[in-house]
């Protein structure tokens, strides 16, 4: 029994050390702000309180997973070394061990409770939408997104992926769009999603959000970006031929810049009618208001 306890303690220590090393490596190779980068290890840098909690919960689970895997590995090695036919030619005939059976029932239950409590708490925060400062409706279409701002006018615009010939050097390939979704910093944004044709999925990793856009059903999620900048996502549902080419680009700006952008958007005749002409690229809004690219 003493040897068993020592092995268990060693497994926990090894798991903690390995998990810490993995986490350190992840920190060293984090993605660029708002988007993924080559050879990235770990999640994208969090831009919302919810994503910070998701990252912390992921790291918490990593320690548990590493410790359990290390413990099981040690047990397997011990069984192979001490209880093979050569080292133990006369096997034990014991068929029951009450203490061991209670332990391997109670311990996993305790681990599941330690994992389940923070998991359900985080899920509750994700699904409970606080009073919103702004509502944006995202409509998934084949194969691009359309955005409208019901709280700020009746304009609506399409957001199409930029082709390489139209893309600037600093804009990421397959992620940059002609019209970005613009929101103010430090404001609760409620995102309503719906599909116009097939099921799509609205996902922005740095915000910690992912919600299906289903035809005939209005789904909701929310985020509160705490830092200005550009954040990218993609449709995360296999929605058809051009599934991989309908990115999501969200520009987080100051409240003053957002008000200026809304005023300019309400004065754009091509955005007045719901659903701009997808054959004609429109302007992209930046922190200083809409500018043509």
N, C-alpha and C positions, 0 to 999 in steps of 0.2 A: 504494500500500500504506500509505503514511503517513496519507493521508486516511481510509482504512478504519479504521486503528487509532484515530485521533482520534474518529471517529464511534462506535466501540465503547466507548471510554472515556466519551464523553459520555452514551451510553445507560445505562451502569452508574450514573453519577452521578445522572442524571435518575431512574432507577428507584429508587435508594436514597432520594432526596429525597421522591419521591411516596409510596413505601412508608412512610417515616417519618411523613409527614403523615397518611396513612390510619390508621396505628397510633395516632398521637396523638389523632386524632378518635375512634377506637374507645375509647381510654381515657377520653375526656371524656364519652362517651355509653354507658358500660357499664350493664348491667342492674342493677336492685336485687338485693340479696343473695338468691340462691336462686330468682329468678324473672325473667322477661323484663319489659321496660317499653316503653311507646310510644316510637317513634323510636330504639330501641336500635341502636347500631352496634358490631359485635363480639360476642364470645361472652359468656355469663354469667360472673360472677366465679367463679373456681375455688374449690372447697371440699375438694378432695382432691389429693394429689400427682400422680396420674395426669392429672387435668384440667389442672393447671398445666403438665405436659409437653405435653399436647395443644395448649394455647393457645400455648406457646412454639414448637411445631412449625408451627402455623398461621402465626404471625408470620414464622418463618423462610422458609416457602414463599412468603409474600406478597412478600418482597424479591426472590426469584428470579423469580416470575411478573411482577412489575413491570419488572424489568430486561430480561427476555426480550421482553416486549411493547414496551417502549420501543426496544430495539435493532431489532426487526423493523419497527416504525413508521418509524424513521430510514432503514432500508434501502429501504423502499417509497417514501418521499418522495424519496430520492436517485435511485432508478430512474426515477420520474416526471419529475424535473427534468432529470437529466443524460442520460437515454437515451430521450427521446421522439423522434418523427420530425423535429421542428423543430430540436432542439438537436443531434441526432446523425443526420443524414440518411444517413450511410454506416455501417451497423451492422458490428460486428466479426464475423468468420467463425470465431472461436475456439470450439471445441466441448468442449475438455477443459482442466481446470486441476487438476493432481494435488494441489497444496498445498491448494487450496480444497476439493476433494472429501474429502481426509483430514481437514481441519478440521471440515467439517460432519458428519462421522461420529464423530470422536473427542470433540469438545466436548459434543454431546448425551449421549454415553455417560458422560462425566465428571459432567455435571449430574445424570443419573439416579442415579449412584452416590452423589453427595452428598445426594440426596434419599432414596434407598432405604435407606441404612444407618441413619439415625435413625428412619426410618419402621418398619423391621422391628424395631428395638430397642424402640420404643414398643409395637408390636403384641405383642411377646413379653411385655412387662410386663403388658399388659392381659389376656392369655390365661393367664398363669401365676398361679394363685391361691395366695397365701401361706397359712401356717397361720392358720385363722380363729378369731377370738375369739367369733364369734356367727354363727348361720345363720338366715336368714329365707327362708321359702318363699312366693313370690308366685304366686298362681294367677289367670290372666286368664279372666274370664267375660263373658258378654254381659249388660250392659256395665259391669263394675265389677271391682275387684280384691279378692281374699281373701288374708289374711296369716296365717301360722302360724309359731311359734317352736319348732322341735323340740328345741332345746337347753334350753329354759326352761319346759317344760310342754306340755300337750296342748290349749291353747286356740287358737282360730282365730276371726278376725273378718272381716267384710266392710267395705270402704271405698267408700262411694258419694259422688258429687259432691253438694255442698250446693246446694239450690235457692236462688234469690235471696231468698225470704222467710225462709229459715233462716240466711242468711249474715250475719256481722257486717261492719261497715264496713271493718275492717282486713283482712278476708280477701279474697283475689283471686277475681274472678268466673271460673267455669268451671275453677278449680284447687283450691279449698278442698273438703275432704271431711269426712264425719262422724267417721271413725275414721282417724287418721294412723298410718303405720308409724313406730315409735319405735326408735331405735338409740342406743348410747352414743358419745360423742366419742372420737376417737383409738383406735378399735378396728377391727380388720379384720372387715368384715361380708361374709360370703358370701351371695349372693342366688341362690336356686334358683328357676327359673321354669318354668311349665308352663301349657298352655292346657286349659281344661275343655271347650271346644267348637270354637272356631276359632283361627287363629293371631293372637296379640296380640304386643305388643312393649313391654318394660319399659325406660323411658328416663328418666334424670334428668340434664339437661345440666350442672348444677353439679358433679356427681360424675364426669362423663365416662363414663357407662355407658349401654349400649343392648344389650339381648339379647332375642331372640325367645322367646315363650312358645308352644310348639307342643304340641298334644294328643299324648299318648303318648310324649313325649320330655322329659327333664329337662335343661335348660340351666343353666349356672352363670356368674356374673360376680362381681365383688367391688369394694368401695370402702372407703376409710378417711377418714371426714370429720374434718377437723382443727379445725372451728369449730362451735360450737353454733348452732342456729337452725332455721328452716323452709326446706325445699327442695322445689321442685315439678317435676314432670315430667308426661308424658302417654303414653298408648298411641301408639306410633309405627308402627303397622301398620293398614292399612285393613281393619278387622275386622267391619264391618257398619254397621247403621243408626245406632247411637249411638257410633260410633268416637270422635267428638270430645268425648264426655262421660264419659270414664273416666280422670280425672286420677290422678296419683300424688303423694302428699304425705308427705314424710319429715321427722320432727322429730328433730333431733340434740340430745341432752341429756347431762348429766353422768352418770358411772357410777352415782353414788348415786341420782340421780333415775330412772335406768333400772331399777335393782334394785327401787325402790319401785313403779314402774309394772308390772313383771313380777309382783311379789307381788299387787298389786291385780288384775291381769288373770287370774291363776290362781284368784282367788276370785269371779270373775264367772260366775254360772250360765249366762247367755246366750252366753258364749264357750266354754263347756266342750265342747259338741258341735261337731264340725267343720262350719263354715259357719253363721254366724249368720243369722237370718231377715232377708233383705234388705228386707222391707217395714217393719221397725222400726228406725229410726235408733238407733245405740248411742252410747256415750260416746266422746269424743275424749281421748286422752292428751296432757298437756302436760308441761312440765318438772317440775311438782310432783305428777304423778300424774294419773289419770283424772278428768275433770270433765265433767258433762253440759252440752251446748250446745242 
